[in-house]
């Protein structure tokens, strides 16, 4: 993987996984912009999706990792932001295809439904995979906005 800055955030359900993935990313040479949450107390996942979206939009991070209980809510919230293409991934195949075909810039994970090793492998694949481009995929991504 090539190093860059990755924004990472979660709600309370994803806090432990976020801490593990953040530490692992740092050990792999990535800059990690941890945007919270900072503990297991109940918080609202849209706030953390917004924080990662802003970091990408403002150029403080190249890509993002978002984690909640299932990954569903935080992914929906992230995709409400212009320029964000968040993909809920459960495995490396989804992570790879989200980059190759959809040029996703945020990976969403579910801490209650995905084990830590699968999550790490998915994030690694997401970060090392390039957008395939080409007329077909580029045309579709352009329609997303």
C-alpha positions in Angstrom: 0.0 0.0 0.0 1.2 3.5 -0.6 1.0 5.9 2.3 -1.3 8.9 2.4 -3.7 10.4 4.9 -6.9 8.5 5.7 -9.7 10.1 7.7 -11.3 7.6 10.1 -14.4 7.9 12.3 -17.1 5.9 13.9 -20.0 6.0 16.2 -20.0 4.2 19.6 -20.7 0.8 18.1 -17.6 1.1 15.8 -15.3 2.7 18.4 -13.2 -0.4 19.2 -12.8 -1.4 15.5 -11.9 2.2 14.6 -9.2 2.2 17.3 -7.7 -1.1 15.9 -7.9 -0.1 12.3 -6.5 3.4 13.0 -3.5 1.9 14.9 -2.9 -0.6 12.1 -3.0 2.1 9.4 -0.5 4.1 11.3 1.8 1.1 11.6 1.5 0.7 7.8 2.8 4.2 7.3 -0.5 6.1 6.7 -1.3 9.4 8.2 -4.4 8.8 10.3 -6.8 11.7 10.8 -9.0 10.3 13.7 -12.2 12.3 13.8 -13.8 10.4 16.6 -15.7 9.2 18.5 -13.4 8.8 21.4 -15.2 6.3 23.5 -18.2 3.9 23.8 -20.7 6.6 24.9 -23.7 6.8 22.5 -23.3 9.3 19.7 -25.0 10.0 16.4 -23.3 8.5 13.3 -24.3 11.2 10.9 -22.0 13.7 12.7 -19.0 11.4 12.1 -19.9 10.8 8.5 -20.0 14.6 8.0 -16.6 15.0 9.6 -15.0 12.5 7.2 -16.8 14.0 4.2 -15.5 17.5 5.2 -11.9 16.2 5.6 -12.0 14.7 2.1 -13.7 17.7 0.6 -11.1 20.1 2.3 -8.1 18.0 1.2 -7.1 16.9 4.7 -7.5 13.3 3.7 -7.4 11.3 0.4 -9.8 8.6 1.5 -12.0 7.7 4.5 -13.0 4.8 6.7 -16.3 4.9 8.5 -17.6 2.4 11.0 -20.9 1.9 12.8 -22.7 -1.2 14.0 -23.8 -2.5 10.6 -22.1 0.2 8.4 -25.4 0.9 6.8 -26.4 4.1 8.6 -23.0 5.8 8.4 -22.7 4.9 4.7 -26.1 6.4 4.0 -25.1 9.6 5.9 -21.8 9.9 4.1 -23.4 9.6 0.7 -25.5 12.6 1.3 -22.4 14.8 0.9 -21.4 16.0 -2.5 -18.3 14.4 -3.9 -18.5 11.4 -1.5 -18.9 8.0 -2.8 -19.1 5.7 0.2 -19.3 2.0 -0.2 -20.5 -0.5 2.4 -18.1 -3.4 2.1 -18.2 -6.8 3.8 -15.2 -8.3 2.1 -12.2 -7.7 -0.1 -14.1 -8.3 -3.3 -16.6 -5.5 -2.5 -13.7 -3.3 -1.5 -11.8 -3.9 -4.7 -14.8 -3.4 -7.0 -15.9 -0.3 -5.1 -12.6 1.3 -6.1 -12.2 -0.2 -9.6 -15.8 0.4 -10.8 -17.2 3.2 -8.6 -14.1 5.2 -7.6 -15.4 5.1 -4.0 -13.5 7.4 -1.7 -14.9 6.1 1.6 -15.3 2.6 2.8 -18.0 1.8 5.4 -17.7 -1.1 7.7 -20.0 -2.8 10.2 -18.3 -3.6 13.5 -21.1 -5.9 14.6 -21.1 -7.9 11.3 -17.5 -7.9 10.1 -14.5 -9.4 12.0 -11.4 -7.3 12.5 -9.2 -9.3 10.1 -11.7 -9.2 7.3 -12.1 -5.4 8.0 -8.3 -4.8 7.8 -8.0 -6.9 4.6 -10.9 -4.9 3.1 -9.4 -1.6 4.1 -6.0 -2.7 2.7 -7.6 -3.7 -0.6 -9.6 -0.4 -0.7 -6.5 1.7 -0.2 -4.3 -0.1 -2.7 -6.8 -0.4 -5.5 -7.0 2.2 -8.3 -10.1 3.3 -10.2 -10.2 1.3 -13.4 -11.5 4.3 -15.3 -12.4 3.8 -18.9 -15.4 5.3 -20.7 -18.0 2.9 -19.1 -17.0 3.4 -15.4 -16.1 7.1 -15.8 -19.4 7.9 -17.4 -21.3 6.2 -14.6 -19.3 7.9 -11.8 -19.8 11.3 -13.5 -23.6 10.7 -13.3 -23.3 10.3 -9.6 -21.8 13.7 -9.2 
